[in-house]
């Protein structure tokens, strides 16, 4: 699998994703600068976490209008895979590649800790190495992870099984305490209609080796590599 990691001013998880991809796939991903207008020939494009443009205006709002985003939209339209993690998720929503918006955490505080996720859709290129209903651990680190959308969009996400992950407790139950940011319907990650674009707030790239404290995130990259 050939992949590329897009770097914006303020990206800070691009190296983490690069290491995860290289470790799992055995191939070094291309690094693409946000101001470029063409993608190399790749199967997967990753928008990493960080604080593109310092999160000015809204998180991801300026990066969503970067020249590279047109090429990414074309890549997705052709059926190419796109993964947005944390700030990448925010950028995908602001660019219209995913519905909804990521708002300030309900606590109005930055959070940095591990959470539990329940896999809701296991029939995608990103999640096929997980089982539906499986509970995994994943780190989060964000100040604007509170997913919001209108009632019609939420109904479509539910009805089309496009909620990929939800925040849950260790037993797999959705609770107020298990939801770190107040996200609507405990949503942690969603898919587009074609199911080839995934945005999620947690960081699976930071749990791929035992030295990191666990390997719960590794299956996402193994599924993509397969």
Backbone torsions as a table, in degrees:
resi	resn	phi	psi	omega
1	UNK	NA	127.2	177.1
2	UNK	-95.7	136.2	-175.4
3	UNK	-138.5	164.6	177.6
4	UNK	-140.4	143.6	175.9
5	UNK	-113.9	122.6	-178.7
6	UNK	-88.7	131.0	-177.8
7	UNK	-110.6	123.5	176.5
8	UNK	-107.4	161.2	171.5
9	UNK	-61.6	115.1	-177.4
10	UNK	106.7	-6.7	173.8
11	UNK	-61.5	138.1	176.7
12	UNK	-136.6	3.5	176.0
13	UNK	-116.6	12.3	-178.3
14	UNK	-64.7	-39.1	178.7
15	UNK	-68.7	-35.3	178.5
16	UNK	-61.6	-47.0	179.2
17	UNK	-65.6	-39.6	179.2
18	UNK	-60.0	-45.1	179.1
19	UNK	-64.3	-41.8	179.9
20	UNK	-61.2	-46.7	-179.7
21	UNK	-64.0	-44.4	-178.3
22	UNK	-66.9	-38.4	-179.8
23	UNK	-64.5	-44.3	-174.6
24	UNK	-81.8	-41.4	-174.6
25	UNK	-92.9	-20.1	-176.8
26	UNK	79.1	4.6	179.4
27	UNK	-122.4	135.0	178.9
28	UNK	-76.9	126.2	179.2
29	UNK	-72.7	153.1	173.6
30	UNK	-73.5	146.4	174.3
31	UNK	-104.9	124.2	-173.9
32	UNK	-117.6	126.4	179.5
33	UNK	-79.5	141.1	-173.0
34	UNK	-57.7	-27.3	-175.5
35	UNK	-84.2	-7.6	177.0
36	UNK	-71.3	159.2	-175.6
37	UNK	-112.8	-6.9	-179.3
38	UNK	-131.2	141.5	174.6
39	UNK	-89.5	147.7	167.7
40	UNK	-69.0	169.6	179.7
41	UNK	-74.9	103.6	-176.8
42	UNK	-135.9	162.9	175.5
43	UNK	-91.2	-35.0	-173.4
44	UNK	-128.6	136.0	172.2
45	UNK	-117.7	131.0	179.7
46	UNK	-116.0	129.7	170.6
47	UNK	-101.9	112.1	-170.7
48	UNK	-83.8	176.4	177.4
49	UNK	-77.9	171.1	-180.0
50	UNK	141.8	-152.9	-177.4
51	UNK	-136.9	67.6	-176.9
52	UNK	-54.6	129.8	-179.0
53	UNK	54.7	29.8	176.9
54	UNK	65.9	17.1	-178.0
55	UNK	61.0	25.7	177.2
56	UNK	-67.9	156.8	-172.6
57	UNK	64.4	-82.8	170.7
58	UNK	-143.4	154.3	-179.9
59	UNK	-57.8	121.8	177.2
60	UNK	86.3	-7.6	-172.7
61	UNK	-67.2	-40.7	-179.5
62	UNK	-76.3	-43.8	-179.8
63	UNK	-60.4	-31.6	-179.1
64	UNK	-62.6	-17.9	-179.5
65	UNK	-106.2	15.0	177.2
66	UNK	-70.1	151.3	179.8
67	UNK	-52.8	-39.1	-176.6
68	UNK	-63.4	-25.1	-176.1
69	UNK	-65.3	-27.6	176.5
70	UNK	-65.5	-42.4	178.8
71	UNK	-66.6	-35.5	179.0
72	UNK	-68.6	-40.2	177.1
73	UNK	-62.3	-40.6	177.7
74	UNK	-65.4	-40.9	178.1
75	UNK	-59.5	-45.0	179.7
76	UNK	-66.2	-39.2	-179.6
77	UNK	-63.7	-29.7	177.8
78	UNK	-81.5	-2.4	-179.7
79	UNK	98.9	3.4	177.8
80	UNK	-68.0	153.6	-177.7
81	UNK	-83.9	138.6	177.3
82	UNK	-134.7	128.7	178.6
83	UNK	-122.3	124.8	176.0
84	UNK	-117.6	121.2	-177.6
85	UNK	-111.1	125.6	176.3
86	UNK	58.0	-107.4	177.6
87	UNK	-59.1	-31.3	176.2
88	UNK	-63.4	-37.6	175.6
89	UNK	-63.5	-45.1	178.6
90	UNK	-59.7	-42.7	-179.6
91	UNK	-64.0	-43.5	-179.4
92	UNK	-62.0	-38.1	177.8
93	UNK	-68.9	-43.9	-179.2
94	UNK	-66.4	-27.7	179.7
95	UNK	-85.1	-6.5	179.4
96	UNK	83.1	8.9	176.8
97	UNK	-80.6	-18.5	172.4
98	UNK	-135.4	149.8	-179.1
99	UNK	-81.1	161.0	175.9
100	UNK	89.3	-170.0	-176.6
101	UNK	-151.1	153.3	175.4
102	UNK	-104.6	120.8	-176.4
103	UNK	-110.3	176.1	178.8
104	UNK	-57.0	139.6	176.7
105	UNK	-51.7	145.4	-178.2
106	UNK	-58.9	-31.0	179.1
107	UNK	-77.4	-10.7	-174.2
108	UNK	61.0	23.6	179.1
109	UNK	-126.3	148.3	172.8
110	UNK	-69.8	137.4	178.4
111	UNK	-118.9	141.5	178.7
112	UNK	-146.3	98.5	-178.3
113	UNK	-167.4	177.8	175.4
114	UNK	-89.0	147.7	175.8
115	UNK	-131.6	170.4	172.7
116	UNK	-106.6	141.4	177.0
117	UNK	-122.8	147.1	171.4
118	UNK	-108.3	128.7	179.2
119	UNK	-75.9	118.1	-176.7
120	UNK	-99.7	-29.2	-179.4
121	UNK	-129.1	109.6	-177.9
122	UNK	-105.4	13.4	-175.9
123	UNK	-109.2	38.6	-179.2
124	UNK	-126.8	162.1	176.8
125	UNK	-60.0	-25.8	-177.0
126	UNK	-83.4	-28.5	-169.4
127	UNK	-118.1	5.9	-171.5
128	UNK	-69.3	-13.5	175.2
129	UNK	-90.1	1.4	172.6
130	UNK	-105.2	165.4	173.9
131	UNK	-103.9	143.1	177.1
132	UNK	-58.5	130.0	-178.3
133	UNK	90.3	-6.9	179.3
134	UNK	-65.1	140.1	177.8
135	UNK	-104.9	127.6	-178.7
136	UNK	-127.3	160.0	174.3
137	UNK	-99.2	142.5	177.8
138	UNK	-153.6	140.7	176.3
139	UNK	-74.5	150.9	168.6
140	UNK	-126.5	151.0	176.6
141	UNK	-156.9	92.3	-177.1
142	UNK	-160.4	159.5	174.9
143	UNK	-111.2	-14.4	-177.3
144	UNK	-131.8	71.0	-177.6
145	UNK	-118.6	13.2	-175.6
146	UNK	-83.3	96.4	-175.7
147	UNK	-72.5	132.8	-180.0
148	UNK	-136.6	144.1	173.4
149	UNK	-156.9	169.0	179.1
150	UNK	-78.6	170.6	-174.9
151	UNK	-61.8	-39.0	-178.9
152	UNK	-64.6	-43.2	179.3
153	UNK	-64.6	-42.9	179.2
154	UNK	-61.4	-40.8	178.7
155	UNK	-63.0	-38.5	178.7
156	UNK	-68.7	-42.9	179.0
157	UNK	-59.0	-43.1	179.0
158	UNK	-68.8	-48.4	-174.9
159	UNK	-66.4	-31.5	-179.2
160	UNK	-96.8	10.4	179.0
161	UNK	53.6	48.4	-178.4
162	UNK	-104.7	3.0	169.2
163	UNK	-83.6	111.9	-174.9
164	UNK	-82.1	-39.4	-177.8
165	UNK	-140.7	145.5	171.3
166	UNK	-125.9	149.8	173.7
167	UNK	-74.4	129.7	179.7
168	UNK	-140.5	174.0	172.1
169	UNK	-86.6	-178.5	-175.2
170	UNK	-62.7	-20.6	179.3
171	UNK	-92.4	-1.3	177.6
172	UNK	91.5	15.1	-178.6
173	UNK	-100.3	137.3	174.6
174	UNK	-79.2	121.1	179.2
175	UNK	-137.2	163.2	177.7
176	UNK	-61.4	-43.1	-177.6
177	UNK	-68.1	-28.6	-178.6
178	UNK	-79.5	-15.0	-178.7
179	UNK	-90.7	105.7	-169.8
180	UNK	-73.5	-19.8	-171.7
181	UNK	-128.7	2.0	-178.8
182	UNK	82.7	13.5	-176.2
183	UNK	-55.2	137.4	179.3
184	UNK	-55.6	130.8	177.4
185	UNK	57.6	24.3	-179.6
186	UNK	58.7	28.4	-175.6
187	UNK	-73.1	127.3	177.2
188	UNK	-111.4	-20.4	-179.5
189	UNK	-163.3	144.3	-178.4
190	UNK	-134.7	164.0	-179.8
191	UNK	-117.1	157.3	171.8
192	UNK	-81.8	179.9	-176.9
193	UNK	-63.3	-38.4	-179.5
194	UNK	-77.8	-11.9	179.4
195	UNK	67.9	23.0	177.2
196	UNK	-110.4	2.3	175.2
197	UNK	-124.9	124.5	179.3
198	UNK	-124.2	131.3	171.0
199	UNK	-120.2	133.8	176.7
200	UNK	-146.6	147.6	-179.4
201	UNK	-80.1	-40.5	179.9
202	UNK	-66.3	168.0	-172.8
203	UNK	-114.0	85.5	178.3
204	UNK	-64.4	-24.1	-179.1
205	UNK	-66.8	-12.9	-178.3
206	UNK	-98.7	8.1	173.0
207	UNK	-139.2	71.9	179.5
208	UNK	-121.9	-8.9	179.7
209	UNK	-135.7	148.4	-179.4
210	UNK	-54.3	-33.7	-179.5
211	UNK	-63.5	-19.7	177.9
212	UNK	-86.1	-3.4	179.3
213	UNK	102.4	3.2	179.2
214	UNK	162.3	169.5	-177.2
215	UNK	-128.3	25.0	-175.6
216	UNK	-64.3	-26.1	180.0
217	UNK	-84.3	-13.1	-173.0
218	UNK	-63.8	-36.2	-176.2
219	UNK	-61.5	-30.5	178.2
220	UNK	-62.0	-45.4	-178.8
221	UNK	-74.8	-31.3	175.4
222	UNK	-66.4	-38.0	177.4
223	UNK	-63.3	-41.1	177.6
224	UNK	-65.7	-41.4	-179.2
225	UNK	-65.4	-29.9	-178.7
226	UNK	-77.9	NA	NA
